[in-house]
Amino acid sequence: MSWSGAYATARDAAKPLPADVTPVVAATGRVLAAAVRCERPVPAFDNAAMDGYVIAGDGPWTIRGRILAGEPAGGAVLAPGTALEIATGAPVPAGAGAVLPYEDCRVEGGLVIGAAGTRRHIRRTGDALSPGVLIAPAGRTVTATVAAAALQAGAEHVLAYRAPAVTMLVTGDEVITDGAPGPGQVRDVFTGLVAAVTARAGGRFAGSRLLPDDPAALTAALETAGTDVIVVSGSSSSGAADHLHGLLTEANATWLVRGVACRPGHPQALAVLPDGRFVVSLPGNPYAGLVAALTLLEPLLGALAGRPAASLPLMTVAGSTRLMPGGVRIVPIGPDGELSAAGPVGLHAAAAAGMLAVLPDDWTDGSPAATLTVP
């Protein structure tokens, strides 16, 4: 399959997971299934916009007390010719006409002397928002600011799509999870990469398991992984220790992507098990696995999370590299669009560059190309 076809297949393979009502403070990172609207006026009561004296009628004004933020107004009416010392945010009593900031008045013998200007320095109920006003539309990802605005507007709960859960299965007798690798061993680098891509795409990383090159162990892990998506690193080619594709076929999985015309990352794949769980197969080479995670896993998770489909950003790419006839070459580029210096391409180059460019076989120096951002 072409790289663009594989990316589109993953993006379009799933519908958003069911939505549920959740406290807004717990919804950060999830996508709204329904719009959030203001439920109470903002501000909810008349309050002072400045520190100073709240006054009624004409001056000078006799000081009758003090009111601070957090104190109730008490239902009292401020009589003409009187004032209360007031703090910013404190409720303004009925009858008040303005707040005189400290810098615009003076106090002599218990009297406030000054003149109210054109600005009254009182925030009236509903000045910012009235009930029913839109806070965030359906399809919007709940950020910390969206959550704060919803709470301010009285929306304690929101309807949001469930975040897709992901299990990582790292295969290989040579893989270790900690310590310095010995002869013939390598460290697991996939768990951190997949967890980061999952979080960025709006998913929930449920954990990682290290498996030997044993078909029975892999079969058991696939059967017991109770998440929406299972990611398997390694075991994706046709070698003696590569069991995944055969096991998925035996399990009557439906293949959506099985090999992609790209370098690196050709052996990547996407399948659906009969019970609806998705399996994403990543090549065992770390850089190729990163490419596959950005090609298949990230758009799939975005769709499950309810995120609107978006086109990949384009950037003018300059430099030279060896292209892949009949496919795409995926290479690191810097923030200015320059191809990385010639040399071995791996995670180190991707980390230094920060982005990857997807170069078709007819790409030429200075032409635009789709880009992927590394996690």
Secondary structure, 3 states (H helix, E strand, C coil): CEHHHHHHHHHHCCCCCCEEEEEHHHCCCCEECCCEECCCCECCCCEECCCEEEECCCCCEEEEEEECCCCCCCCCECCCCEEEEECCCCECCECCCEEEEHHHEEEECCEEEECCCCCCCEECCCCCECCCCEEECCCCECCHHHHHHHHHCCCCEEEEECCCEEEEEEECCCEECCCCCCCCCEECCHHHHHHHHHHHCCCEEEEEEEECCCHHHHHHHHHHCCCCEEEEECCCCCCCCCCHHHHHHHCCCEEEEECCEEECCCCCEEEECCCCCEEEEECCCHHHHHHHHHHHHHHHHHHHCCCCCCCCCEEECECCCCCCCCCEEEEEECCCCEECCCCCCCHHHHHHHCEEEEEECCCCCCCEEEEEECC
